[in-house]
Amino acid sequence: MAEIDVSQIHKVTQRALRAHGASDEVAGIMADAVSWAEARGNRICGLYYLESYCQQLISGRVRGAVTPSVTRPRSSTVEVDAGYGFAQPAFAAALDAATTAARETGIASLFVRHAHTCTALGWFTEAIAKAGMIGMGYTNASPIVAPPGGKTRVIGTNPMSFAVPDGDGGVAMMFDQSTTSVALGRITMAKAAGETIPEGWAVDAEGKPTTDPEAALAGSLCSMGGYKGWGLGLMVEIMAAGLAAGTPSREVKPLKAPEGAPHDLAHCFILIDPSIRPEFHAMVAGLAEAVAQDDGARVPGLGKVLLTKVAVPDALWEASCALSER
């Protein structure tokens, strides 16, 4: 396993995406997103997705040179049509308009529609927080989760993210998590490594608990905290597929399949201007101090040391480099 500079991951990703049909601007933004994930130890949303991105650029499942269309149908609503391209460039094109709307109205919604999967949702909410707004994000995915007590897949891992500004252009808190006990990629990685998975992560096709990743992939993932996580997953589904007018999870095809129709997902973001409360940032800072009284404790995202070098499996790095040399 090689130790690779995150900056090198950015360069290889950008070259690979350009080589497979992405525009310079799109390739740059997507390389930022991939290296962002890798620097935070989120391999599932980093290089792990690069081959899929490239395959889908070639097949046309994702469009790599589209210009997003931004509209503001209401004073507190911004919509961006990604044109079946990547979600990150579409979001970037609409962020200023959404931030302006939030400042003017106090709270604004940003809907990224007709888009590819967003992978690391925290990339988006962190950008909202750095723009001075509280950011909430919701997105859905292909069906892999059955309701507690059931066995029929209805929703995806359906992640959500929440980020808070620190008042100085930084982030005071940020979390990004699936509403399942574990992300689907952890199951596929365990299968590839020939490892078992902990009980409670998944059930088999009959709805019975399993530690076999292959049986888990044939069954469904478990919601975190049982019924509590199931409720959160449904909430995310309603925000993304309903409010943002995306595709319901049960109709979303496998996200990494190289060919097929575009994902056509929608991603829902809520921006809230905290300036209505002058004491807001002091309150958040005080909360962080209270949490940090115990050694090793911190609020999510605060004080996290970003990686400058990442341990990348040799096969994954070789494949990534080969994609960049196409």
Secondary structure by P-SEA (a helix, b strand, c coil): cccccaaaaaaaaaaaaaaacccaaaaaaaaaaaaaaaaaccccccccaaaaaaaaaaacccccbbbbbbbcccccbbbbccccccaaaaaaacaaaaaaaaaaccbbbbbbccccccccaaaaaaaaaaaccbbbbbbbcccccccccccccccccbbbbbbbbcccccccbbbbbbcccccaaaaaaaaaacccccccccccccccccccaaaaaabbbbcccaaaaaaaaaaaaaaacccccccccccccccccccccccbbbbbbbbbbcccccaaaaaaaaaaaaaacccccccccccbbbbccccccaaaaaaaaaaaac
